[in-house]
Amino acid sequence: MTKTALLVIDAQELITNEKLYAFDKYIGNVRRLIAESRKNGTEVIYVRHDDGEGQPLSRGNEGFDVCRDFAPEAGERIFDKSVNSPFRDSGLLEFLRGKAVKRLIITGLQTDYCIDAAVKCGFEHGFEVIVPEYCNSTFDNDHMTAEQTYRYYNEFMWKNRYANCVSIAEAIEMIQNNRYELKSIKTKKTHIIRRAAEEDVSRIAEILVFAKRMKYRSIFKDDVYSFGELQVLSVAEKYIANGFLNNMFLYDDGIIKGLIRIDKEEIVELYVDLFFQGQGTGSELIEYAKENYPVSFLWTIEKNTDAIRFYEAHGFHLTDNRKLEEGTTEYLVMMRR
């Protein structure tokens, strides 16, 4: 049984009007989902956007509250945010983790801004993301009409990449019967997480070299290391000689897309090929490690804020432990579960 929550994002009075694409259908469909969720015990969660003091869409201003068509009932949670992603510094992610929610049905405004961020960030945080038809909308912009924008994201960008884009009937059936299985899941590629072998070493070294160059060159500013010492052949030889492959696991769906190395309770390395980032590979690897090994801590570069946010999303928290990265002036910080 998959625990599901319905997210109603930025459906605020100020921006809920008939200029939205397919306005009546959008209002009607979201109302149906809210009603079915309440009837069947699926939690309805609201998110509001605050652009900050002096802006029209700001706390305390008229139009900031959730629109009357979708008005929250007593006890339903509301989270406020100041960026496109509803998970960033809002408390929502921690709330969902605490409730053991695995599936998010995402609705609201606007398709090309906060809904796009919610879909992609939700996927990256490991949720099964569901986008029902005509349950998000937006306005015309300088590049596309509202209809073109809606179709681009719902029918092309998200579909089978970041989300299951379903009919309203499928979404309602999912709420009514939490055992409902999506037909589109069958189209997903199968993959395994397996132990590394010596014949994988060139691909492993390739992932490591290019990921480290892209991520760390701007931090360490050391071109001698980035383009001298950090070479595929030398990295491959080092990993074989030091036995690092013995405790390394690979995400493999026909292509090795990511790797994780574990040493007793420590996650030593976690890297995903740059071409396949943003598809949940890193999340699957770290959850695999947590489920199968007693991992409890890791070290990461203090300035690597993207990595810190990623690990926090998977239950690791910063500690006061810091140490210098050998041969540099940059600090590593310890994170613990």
DRENDO-1510 file (C-alpha; in Angstrom, 1 decimal, always signed):
<recs>
REC; n; res; u; v; w
REC; 1; MET; +0.0; +0.0; +0.0 .
REC; 2; THR; +1.5; +3.3; -1.1 .
REC; 3; LYS; +0.8; +6.3; +1.2 .
REC; 4; THR; -0.4; +9.2; -1.0 .
REC; 5; ALA; -0.8; +12.9; -0.5 .
REC; 6; LEU; -2.5; +15.5; -2.7 .
REC; 7; LEU; -0.5; +18.8; -3.1 .
REC; 8; VAL; -2.4; +21.9; -4.0 .
REC; 9; ILE; +0.4; +24.4; -4.9 .
REC; 10; ASP; +0.1; +28.2; -5.2 .
REC; 11; ALA; -3.7; +28.1; -5.9 .
REC; 12; GLN; -4.0; +31.6; -4.5 .
REC; 13; GLU; -6.7; +34.2; -5.0 .
REC; 14; LEU; -4.4; +36.7; -6.7 .
REC; 15; ILE; -3.5; +34.5; -9.6 .
REC; 16; THR; -6.6; +32.3; -9.9 .
REC; 17; ASN; -8.6; +33.9; -12.7 .
REC; 18; GLU; -10.1; +33.2; -16.1 .
REC; 19; LYS; -6.9; +34.1; -17.9 .
REC; 20; LEU; -5.6; +30.7; -16.9 .
REC; 21; TYR; -5.6; +28.0; -19.6 .
REC; 22; ALA; -8.7; +25.7; -19.5 .
REC; 23; PHE; -9.8; +27.6; -16.3 .
REC; 24; ASP; -13.1; +25.9; -15.8 .
REC; 25; LYS; -11.7; +22.4; -16.4 .
REC; 26; TYR; -8.8; +23.1; -14.0 .
REC; 27; ILE; -11.1; +24.4; -11.2 .
REC; 28; GLY; -13.5; +21.5; -11.6 .
REC; 29; ASN; -10.8; +18.8; -11.7 .
REC; 30; VAL; -8.9; +20.0; -8.7 .
REC; 31; ARG; -12.1; +20.4; -6.7 .
REC; 32; ARG; -13.0; +16.7; -7.5 .
REC; 33; LEU; -9.5; +15.6; -6.4 .
REC; 34; ILE; -9.8; +17.5; -3.1 .
REC; 35; ALA; -13.3; +16.1; -2.4 .
REC; 36; GLU; -12.3; +12.5; -3.2 .
REC; 37; SER; -9.2; +12.9; -1.1 .
REC; 38; ARG; -11.1; +14.1; +1.9 .
REC; 39; LYS; -13.7; +11.3; +1.5 .
REC; 40; ASN; -11.1; +8.6; +1.2 .
REC; 41; GLY; -8.5; +9.7; +3.8 .
REC; 42; THR; -5.8; +11.0; +1.5 .
REC; 43; GLU; -4.2; +14.0; +3.1 .
REC; 44; VAL; -4.7; +17.3; +1.3 .
REC; 45; ILE; -1.7; +19.7; +1.7 .
REC; 46; TYR; -1.6; +23.3; +0.5 .
REC; 47; VAL; +1.4; +25.4; -0.5 .
REC; 48; ARG; +1.4; +29.2; -0.8 .
REC; 49; HIS; +4.0; +31.3; -2.5 .
REC; 50; ASP; +5.3; +34.5; -0.8 .
REC; 51; ASP; +7.3; +36.8; -3.1 .
REC; 52; GLY; +8.3; +39.0; -0.1 .
REC; 53; GLU; +7.5; +42.4; +1.3 .
REC; 54; GLY; +6.5; +45.0; -1.2 .
REC; 55; GLN; +5.3; +42.4; -3.8 .
REC; 56; PRO; +1.7; +41.8; -4.7 .
REC; 57; LEU; +1.8; +38.1; -3.8 .
REC; 58; SER; +3.0; +38.5; -0.2 .
REC; 59; ARG; +1.7; +37.4; +3.2 .
REC; 60; GLY; -0.8; +39.9; +4.6 .
REC; 61; ASN; -1.8; +41.2; +1.2 .
REC; 62; GLU; -5.2; +40.6; -0.3 .
REC; 63; GLY; -5.1; +37.6; -2.6 .
REC; 64; PHE; -2.4; +35.7; -0.7 .
REC; 65; ASP; -4.7; +33.1; +0.7 .
REC; 66; VAL; -5.8; +29.9; -1.1 .
REC; 67; CYS; -8.6; +30.6; -3.5 .
REC; 68; ARG; -12.1; +30.1; -2.3 .
REC; 69; ASP; -12.8; +27.2; -4.7 .
REC; 70; PHE; -10.1; +25.1; -3.0 .
REC; 71; ALA; -10.3; +26.5; +0.6 .
REC; 72; PRO; -8.6; +24.4; +3.2 .
REC; 73; GLU; -10.7; +22.7; +5.9 .
REC; 74; ALA; -9.7; +22.9; +9.6 .
REC; 75; GLY; -6.7; +20.8; +10.3 .
REC; 76; GLU; -5.4; +20.7; +6.8 .
REC; 77; ARG; -1.7; +21.7; +6.6 .
REC; 78; ILE; -0.5; +24.9; +4.7 .
REC; 79; PHE; +3.2; +25.4; +4.0 .
REC; 80; ASP; +4.6; +28.7; +2.7 .
REC; 81; LYS; +7.6; +29.0; +0.4 .
REC; 82; SER; +9.6; +31.8; -1.2 .
REC; 83; VAL; +11.2; +29.9; -4.2 .
REC; 84; ASN; +9.7; +27.8; -6.9 .
REC; 85; SER; +10.3; +24.4; -5.2 .
REC; 86; PRO; +7.8; +23.7; -2.5 .
REC; 87; PHE; +10.4; +21.5; -0.7 .
REC; 88; ARG; +13.0; +24.2; -0.1 .
REC; 89; ASP; +13.1; +25.6; +3.4 .
REC; 90; SER; +9.3; +25.2; +3.8 .
REC; 91; GLY; +9.1; +22.2; +6.2 .
REC; 92; LEU; +7.1; +20.3; +3.6 .
REC; 93; LEU; +9.7; +17.7; +2.8 .
REC; 94; GLU; +10.3; +16.9; +6.5 .
REC; 95; PHE; +6.5; +16.7; +7.1 .
REC; 96; LEU; +6.1; +14.2; +4.2 .
REC; 97; ARG; +9.0; +12.1; +5.3 .
REC; 98; GLY; +7.5; +12.0; +8.8 .
REC; 99; LYS; +4.2; +10.8; +7.4 .
REC; 100; ALA; +6.0; +8.2; +5.3 .
REC; 101; VAL; +4.3; +9.6; +2.1 .
REC; 102; LYS; +5.7; +7.9; -1.0 .
REC; 103; ARG; +3.3; +9.2; -3.7 .
REC; 104; LEU; +2.5; +12.8; -4.5 .
REC; 105; ILE; -0.5; +13.9; -6.7 .
REC; 106; ILE; +0.6; +17.4; -7.8 .
REC; 107; THR; -1.9; +20.1; -8.7 .
REC; 108; GLY; -2.0; +23.9; -8.8 .
REC; 109; LEU; -0.2; +26.9; -10.4 .
REC; 110; GLN; +1.8; +27.7; -12.5 .
REC; 111; THR; +2.7; +24.9; -14.9 .
REC; 112; ASP; +5.9; +26.5; -16.1 .
REC; 113; TYR; +7.1; +27.8; -12.7 .
REC; 114; CYS; +6.3; +26.2; -9.4 .
REC; 115; ILE; +4.5; +23.1; -10.7 .
REC; 116; ASP; +7.5; +22.3; -12.9 .
REC; 117; ALA; +9.8; +22.7; -9.9 .
REC; 118; ALA; +7.5; +20.6; -7.7 .
REC; 119; VAL; +7.4; +17.7; -10.3 .
REC; 120; LYS; +11.2; +17.6; -10.9 .
REC; 121; CYS; +12.2; +18.2; -7.3 .
REC; 122; GLY; +9.6; +15.7; -6.0 .
REC; 123; PHE; +11.1; +13.1; -8.4 .
REC; 124; GLU; +14.6; +13.9; -7.2 .
REC; 125; HIS; +13.5; +13.5; -3.6 .
REC; 126; GLY; +12.4; +10.0; -4.4 .
REC; 127; PHE; +8.6; +10.4; -4.5 .
REC; 128; GLU; +6.4; +8.8; -7.1 .
REC; 129; VAL; +5.0; +11.8; -8.8 .
REC; 130; ILE; +1.5; +11.8; -10.3 .
REC; 131; VAL; +0.2; +14.7; -12.5 .
REC; 132; PRO; -3.5; +14.4; -13.4 .
REC; 133; GLU; -4.8; +16.0; -16.6 .
REC; 134; TYR; -6.0; +19.6; -16.4 .
REC; 135; CYS; -5.1; +20.0; -12.8 .
REC; 136; ASN; -2.4; +22.6; -13.4 .
REC; 137; SER; -2.5; +25.7; -15.5 .
REC; 138; THR; -0.7; +28.9; -16.4 .
REC; 139; PHE; -0.9; +32.1; -18.4 .
REC; 140; ASP; +0.4; +33.2; -21.8 .
REC; 141; ASN; +4.1; +34.2; -21.7 .
REC; 142; ASP; +6.4; +35.9; -24.2 .
REC; 143; HIS; +7.4; +32.6; -25.8 .
REC; 144; MET; +4.4; +30.4; -25.7 .
REC; 145; THR; +0.6; +30.6; -25.3 .
REC; 146; ALA; -0.7; +29.1; -22.0 .
REC; 147; GLU; -2.0; +26.1; -24.0 .
REC; 148; GLN; +1.3; +25.5; -25.6 .
REC; 149; THR; +3.0; +25.7; -22.2 .
REC; 150; TYR; +0.6; +23.3; -20.6 .
REC; 151; ARG; +1.0; +20.7; -23.4 .
REC; 152; TYR; +4.8; +21.1; -23.5 .
REC; 153; TYR; +5.2; +20.2; -19.8 .
REC; 154; ASN; +2.3; +17.7; -19.4 .
REC; 155; GLU; +2.6; +15.9; -22.6 .
REC; 156; PHE; +6.3; +16.0; -23.3 .
REC; 157; MET; +8.6; +17.3; -20.5 .
REC; 158; TRP; +7.3; +15.4; -17.5 .
REC; 159; LYS; +5.6; +12.4; -19.0 .
REC; 160; ASN; +7.6; +9.2; -18.5 .
REC; 161; ARG; +10.6; +11.2; -17.3 .
REC; 162; TYR; +9.7; +12.8; -14.0 .
REC; 163; ALA; +6.0; +11.8; -13.5 .
REC; 164; ASN; +3.1; +9.6; -14.4 .
REC; 165; CYS; +0.8; +11.9; -16.3 .
REC; 166; VAL; -2.7; +10.4; -16.0 .
REC; 167; SER; -6.3; +11.0; -16.7 .
REC; 168; ILE; -8.5; +12.5; -14.0 .
REC; 169; ALA; -10.3; +9.2; -13.8 .
REC; 170; GLU; -7.1; +7.3; -13.1 .
REC; 171; ALA; -6.1; +9.9; -10.4 .
REC; 172; ILE; -9.5; +9.5; -8.7 .
REC; 173; GLU; -9.3; +5.7; -8.9 .
REC; 174; MET; -5.9; +5.9; -7.3 .
REC; 175; ILE; -7.3; +8.0; -4.4 .
REC; 176; GLN; -10.3; +5.7; -4.0 .
REC; 177; ASN; -8.2; +2.5; -4.1 .
REC; 178; ASN; -4.7; +2.9; -2.9 .
REC; 179; ARG; -3.7; -0.4; -4.4 .
REC; 180; TYR; -4.3; +1.0; -7.9 .
REC; 181; GLU; -1.3; +0.3; -10.3 .
REC; 182; LEU; -0.5; +2.7; -13.0 .
REC; 183; LYS; -0.4; +1.2; -16.5 .
REC; 184; SER; +2.5; +3.5; -17.5 .
REC; 185; ILE; +4.7; +2.0; -14.9 .
REC; 186; LYS; +5.2; -0.9; -17.3 .
REC; 187; THR; +7.0; +1.3; -19.7 .
REC; 188; LYS; +9.8; +2.1; -17.3 .
REC; 189; LYS; +13.2; +0.6; -17.9 .
REC; 190; THR; +14.2; -2.1; -15.5 .
REC; 191; HIS; +17.5; -1.7; -13.7 .
REC; 192; ILE; +19.6; -3.4; -11.0 .
REC; 193; ILE; +21.9; -2.1; -8.3 .
REC; 194; ARG; +24.8; -4.6; -8.3 .
REC; 195; ARG; +28.3; -4.9; -7.0 .
REC; 196; ALA; +31.1; -3.5; -9.2 .
REC; 197; ALA; +33.3; -5.9; -11.1 .
REC; 198; GLU; +36.8; -5.3; -12.6 .
REC; 199; GLU; +35.4; -5.0; -16.1 .
REC; 200; ASP; +33.4; -2.0; -15.0 .
REC; 201; VAL; +36.4; +0.0; -13.9 .
REC; 202; SER; +36.8; +2.2; -17.1 .
REC; 203; ARG; +33.2; +3.3; -16.9 .
REC; 204; ILE; +33.5; +3.9; -13.1 .
REC; 205; ALA; +36.6; +6.0; -13.7 .
REC; 206; GLU; +34.9; +8.0; -16.5 .
REC; 207; ILE; +32.0; +8.9; -14.2 .
REC; 208; LEU; +34.3; +9.9; -11.3 .
REC; 209; VAL; +36.7; +12.0; -13.4 .
REC; 210; PHE; +34.0; +14.1; -15.2 .
REC; 211; ALA; +31.8; +14.4; -12.1 .
REC; 212; LYS; +34.7; +15.6; -10.0 .
REC; 213; ARG; +35.9; +18.1; -12.6 .
REC; 214; MET; +32.5; +19.6; -13.0 .
REC; 215; LYS; +31.7; +19.7; -9.3 .
REC; 216; TYR; +35.0; +20.5; -7.6 .
REC; 217; ARG; +37.0; +22.6; -10.1 .
REC; 218; SER; +35.1; +25.7; -9.1 .
REC; 219; ILE; +35.7; +25.0; -5.4 .
REC; 220; PHE; +39.3; +24.0; -5.4 .
REC; 221; LYS; +40.5; +26.0; -8.4 .
REC; 222; ASP; +43.2; +23.5; -9.1 .
REC; 223; ASP; +43.7; +22.9; -12.8 .
REC; 224; VAL; +46.8; +20.9; -12.2 .
REC; 225; TYR; +44.8; +18.3; -10.3 .
REC; 226; SER; +41.7; +18.5; -12.4 .
REC; 227; PHE; +43.4; +18.0; -15.8 .
REC; 228; GLY; +46.6; +16.4; -14.6 .
REC; 229; GLU; +46.2; +13.9; -11.8 .
REC; 230; LEU; +42.5; +13.3; -12.5 .
REC; 231; GLN; +42.7; +11.1; -15.5 .
REC; 232; VAL; +40.5; +8.1; -16.4 .
REC; 233; LEU; +43.4; +5.6; -16.7 .
REC; 234; SER; +45.1; +6.6; -13.4 .
REC; 235; VAL; +41.8; +6.6; -11.5 .
REC; 236; ALA; +41.0; +3.1; -12.9 .
REC; 237; GLU; +44.4; +1.8; -11.9 .
REC; 238; LYS; +44.1; +3.3; -8.4 .
REC; 239; TYR; +40.6; +1.8; -7.8 .
REC; 240; ILE; +41.8; -1.7; -8.8 .
REC; 241; ALA; +45.1; -1.5; -6.8 .
REC; 242; ASN; +43.3; -0.3; -3.6 .
REC; 243; GLY; +40.5; -2.8; -3.8 .
REC; 244; PHE; +37.8; +0.0; -3.9 .
REC; 245; LEU; +35.7; -2.1; -6.3 .
REC; 246; ASN; +35.0; -4.6; -3.6 .
REC; 247; ASN; +32.6; -2.3; -1.7 .
REC; 248; MET; +31.2; -0.3; -4.6 .
REC; 249; PHE; +27.7; -0.7; -6.0 .
REC; 250; LEU; +26.5; +0.4; -9.4 .
REC; 251; TYR; +23.1; +1.5; -10.9 .
REC; 252; ASP; +22.9; -0.4; -14.1 .
REC; 253; ASP; +19.9; -0.4; -16.6 .
REC; 254; GLY; +22.1; -1.4; -19.5 .
REC; 255; ILE; +24.2; +1.6; -18.9 .
REC; 256; ILE; +26.1; +2.2; -15.7 .
REC; 257; LYS; +24.7; +5.6; -14.6 .
REC; 258; GLY; +25.9; +6.0; -11.0 .
REC; 259; LEU; +27.9; +4.5; -8.2 .
REC; 260; ILE; +28.1; +4.4; -4.4 .
REC; 261; ARG; +31.1; +3.2; -2.3 .
REC; 262; ILE; +30.6; +2.0; +1.2 .
REC; 263; ASP; +33.1; +1.4; +4.0 .
REC; 264; LYS; +31.5; -0.2; +7.0 .
REC; 265; GLU; +29.2; +2.6; +8.3 .
REC; 266; GLU; +30.5; +5.3; +6.0 .
REC; 267; ILE; +29.2; +6.3; +2.5 .
REC; 268; VAL; +32.6; +7.2; +1.0 .
REC; 269; GLU; +31.5; +8.2; -2.5 .
REC; 270; LEU; +28.3; +8.8; -4.4 .
REC; 271; TYR; +28.4; +10.0; -8.0 .
REC; 272; VAL; +26.0; +10.0; -11.0 .
REC; 273; ASP; +27.0; +10.5; -14.6 .
REC; 274; LEU; +26.3; +14.1; -15.6 .
REC; 275; PHE; +24.1; +13.1; -18.5 .
REC; 276; PHE; +21.8; +11.1; -16.2 .
REC; 277; GLN; +21.5; +13.5; -13.2 .
REC; 278; GLY; +18.0; +14.5; -12.1 .
REC; 279; GLN; +16.5; +11.1; -12.9 .
REC; 280; GLY; +16.5; +9.7; -9.3 .
REC; 281; THR; +19.6; +7.5; -9.7 .
REC; 282; GLY; +21.4; +9.1; -6.7 .
REC; 283; SER; +18.3; +8.7; -4.6 .
REC; 284; GLU; +18.0; +5.0; -5.4 .
REC; 285; LEU; +21.6; +4.4; -4.7 .
REC; 286; ILE; +21.6; +6.0; -1.3 .
REC; 287; GLU; +18.3; +4.4; -0.3 .
REC; 288; TYR; +19.8; +1.0; -1.4 .
REC; 289; ALA; +22.7; +1.6; +0.9 .
REC; 290; LYS; +20.5; +2.6; +3.8 .
REC; 291; GLU; +18.3; -0.5; +3.4 .
REC; 292; ASN; +21.1; -3.0; +3.0 .
REC; 293; TYR; +24.1; -1.7; +5.0 .
REC; 294; PRO; +24.5; +0.0; +8.5 .
REC; 295; VAL; +25.5; +3.3; +6.9 .
REC; 296; SER; +25.4; +6.1; +9.4 .
REC; 297; PHE; +27.6; +8.9; +8.3 .
REC; 298; LEU; +29.5; +10.6; +5.4 .
REC; 299; TRP; +31.8; +13.5; +4.7 .
REC; 300; THR; +31.2; +16.1; +2.0 .
REC; 301; ILE; +32.8; +19.4; +0.9 .
REC; 302; GLU; +31.4; +22.2; +3.0 .
REC; 303; LYS; +30.9; +24.4; -0.1 .
REC; 304; ASN; +29.1; +21.7; -2.0 .
REC; 305; THR; +25.6; +22.9; -0.9 .
REC; 306; ASP; +23.8; +20.9; -3.5 .
REC; 307; ALA; +25.2; +17.7; -2.0 .
REC; 308; ILE; +24.3; +18.8; +1.5 .
REC; 309; ARG; +20.7; +19.5; +0.5 .
REC; 310; PHE; +20.6; +16.1; -1.3 .
REC; 311; TYR; +21.9; +14.2; +1.8 .
REC; 312; GLU; +19.5; +16.1; +4.1 .
REC; 313; ALA; +16.6; +15.0; +2.0 .
REC; 314; HIS; +17.7; +11.4; +2.6 .
REC; 315; GLY; +17.9; +11.7; +6.4 .
REC; 316; PHE; +21.5; +12.9; +7.0 .
REC; 317; HIS; +22.1; +16.0; +9.1 .
REC; 318; LEU; +25.1; +18.3; +9.4 .
REC; 319; THR; +27.3; +17.9; +12.5 .
REC; 320; ASP; +29.9; +20.2; +14.0 .
REC; 321; ASN; +32.7; +17.9; +12.8 .
REC; 322; ARG; +34.9; +19.5; +10.2 .
REC; 323; LYS; +38.3; +18.6; +8.8 .
REC; 324; LEU; +40.6; +19.9; +6.0 .
REC; 325; GLU; +40.5; +18.1; +2.7 .
REC; 326; GLU; +44.1; +16.8; +2.5 .
REC; 327; GLY; +46.4; +19.1; +0.4 .
REC; 328; THR; +43.8; +21.9; +0.2 .
REC; 329; THR; +42.4; +24.8; +2.3 .
REC; 330; GLU; +38.8; +23.6; +1.9 .
REC; 331; TYR; +36.9; +21.9; +4.7 .
REC; 332; LEU; +34.9; +18.6; +4.7 .
REC; 333; VAL; +31.9; +18.4; +7.0 .
REC; 334; MET; +30.4; +15.3; +8.6 .
REC; 335; MET; +26.8; +14.4; +8.1 .
REC; 336; ARG; +25.0; +11.7; +10.2 .
REC; 337; ARG; +21.7; +9.9; +10.1 .
</recs>
